[in-house]
Amino acid sequence: MSTGLVSQVKEVSQSAIATLRPWGELLEPTALSLPSNLSEVTTRLAQNLTHFRSNYTLVLLIVLFLSLIYHPVSIIVFLIIFAAWLVLYFSRDQPLEVFGFTVGDRVVMVILGLVTVLALVLTHVWLNVVVSVVIGVALVSLHAVFRGTEDLVMDDQESPYGALLSDDQDPSGNYTIM
């Protein structure tokens, strides 16, 4: 019985690690540069948030965990919810289906984020939660803005501009008059 549980935990942790981008790619110091204009800021932000979504989510969860060090009940609640994060977000290879409906990764991330914040607020550490979320979002946003996107390899499905990228041979577009 315990062997089956150990193998399931091992499988979930390996699958969770597989969804993360390599940390060396995320923390590459030569990829950091100042954006030249506001357009580049928004492009970098959108591309990096999409490309490193799992890594950034884990960074936010780590910052939140570190803010709870002196609150043992909150840490227990957080660890239970973190187990849900591992199973429902980090370790899935296929889309989540609930009552026959497919739920996207971003929806799962938002719902789990809200559940995490709500559960921790109910354990009376709301100030820690608010401060740590603000710090985590600031860290992630700063990194996403200063991390260049020239070396990222993204397929059209994960690009925030996926619908705009097409293999159309006509450079003027294929528009029809309605």
Secondary structure, DSSP 8 states (H G I E B T S, - for coil): -HHHHHHHHHHHHHHHHHHS--HHHHT-GGGB---SSHHHHHHHHHHHHHHTHHHHHHHHHHHHHHTTTT-HHHHHHHHHHHHHHIIIIIS-SS-EEETTEEE-HHHHHHHHHHHHHHHHHHTT-HHHHHHHHHHHHHHHHHHHHHB--TT----TTTSTTTTT----S-TT------
